[in-house]
Amino acid sequence: MAINAEESLKKRMSDRLAPSMAKDHPNLPVIKEEGCYYYGADGKTYLDFTSGIAVTNTGHRHPKIVEAIKNGADLLTHGPSGVIMYDSILTLADKLAEVMPGEIDCFFFGNSGTEAIEGALKLAKFVTERTAVVSFTGGFHGRTFGAMGVSTSKSKYRKHMQPNMNAFQLPYADPELTEEENIDNLDKHLDNLFAHQVTPEEVACMIVEPILGEGGYIVPPAAWLKRIREHCYKHNILLIFDEVQTGFGRTGHWFASQAFDVTPDILAAAKGIASGMPLGVTAASKELMQKWPLGAHATTFGGNPIACEAGIATIEVLTEENLLENAQEMGDYAVSRLEKMKEDHPTLGTIRGIGLMIGIEIINPETGEADGGGLMEVLDLALEEGVLFYFCGNKTEVMRMIPPLIVTKEQIDEGLEKLDKALNRFENS
């Protein structure tokens, strides 16, 4: 009996890929992507509300991005920057300087988000000549050792691989507390940390996600982030914003730091930077970056010329098609629809987010507690209905709704109608 395309992909995946790569959810075999849709090997079409985990902000295979990749490949396929130099990496840097917050205007390019974080941590430690780092409980910054060393979204990510990073954690903002309570909590825990575990003179940097991503799509009060900024100024500690997931229009602003009006010293970005091409960036002011000399950090593949061409085109598409504005408008519309859906679905808990970075909590209606098992069932049922969501949260209790920023009101309606059907099936099973 002949094996169809879907069965072939699943068998080869099981045989040839490490479980840590091949066992994510939902393992949907696809043969093509376009706009806001995946085309499955099963012949079905799936509305994508994941954007490849917040990567294809301009939509899948945007024509301008594809053209930039093809044209770039006609000129150069590899750097390495420094050994040679080329226009695309410098043009991308120029364009990034125009949209970055504050005085951030100098860049080190890598291949991924975790590399951007590694660069940010190394830069902070080098220029301050301090060894300690402060991060926030629930944060996720990547899976290489340095990035993992400041990540605490799930303990299983560190199991048998505990890094020695000299890192200390503070609680992230609690959405159930008031703004004032969160600020008081921050002050109290930071004072306790400095009194009992590490002096501020030893701390190179604080690293924080301006919106908690993997940890559950928690949106902190702007005043809470501003207080972190104040503490960093007070103790000459560098502030790193991990904008790997929040960057490039996801929140309806170029970066979440602009949404909150808080400017970090160092910003790490990736995901949406090049619409699917592997690229990440550690960004800071020229004044700070000039203190990081030749040999202190390096890369072979970072700033790949084709990826940089895709990055240039990405910024142009986001600007020309007003996708930041669309993210704000469609995000507000989606949240209003979801809040209305809560009236009919007791399994829907808190809806939170900014722009098109929306978290949908799934709860046990009898206890009000987070329901991670229920969430996975809802995700599977939604996929059967034809829409793809993803998960996050320490208990896997939050559904991520992160469609491409080109999404239309009609596609929001389509996706939420499919989710409505999935919730009905789940609640009546």
Secondary structure, 3 states (H helix, E strand, C coil): CCCCHHHHHHHHHHHHCCHHHHCCCCCCCEEEEEECEEEECCCCEEEECCHHHHCCCCCECCHHHHHHHHHHHCCCCCCCECCECCHHHHHHHHHHHHHCCCCCCEEEEECCHHHHHHHHHHHHHHHHCCCEEEEEECCCCCCCHHHHHCCCCCHHHCCCCCCCCCEEEEECCCCCCCHHHHHHHHHHHHHHHHHHCCCHHHEEEEEECCCECCCCCECCCHHHHHHHHHHHHHHCCEEEEECCCCCCCCCCCCCHHHHHCCCCCEEEECHHHHCCCCCEEEEECHHHHCCCCCCCCCCCCCCCHHHHHHHHHHHHHHHHCCHHHHHHHHHHHHHHHHHHHCCCCCCEEEEEEECCEEEEEEECCCCCCECHHHHHHHHHHHHHHCEECEEECCCCCEEEECCCCCCCHHHHHHHHHHHHHHHHHHHCC
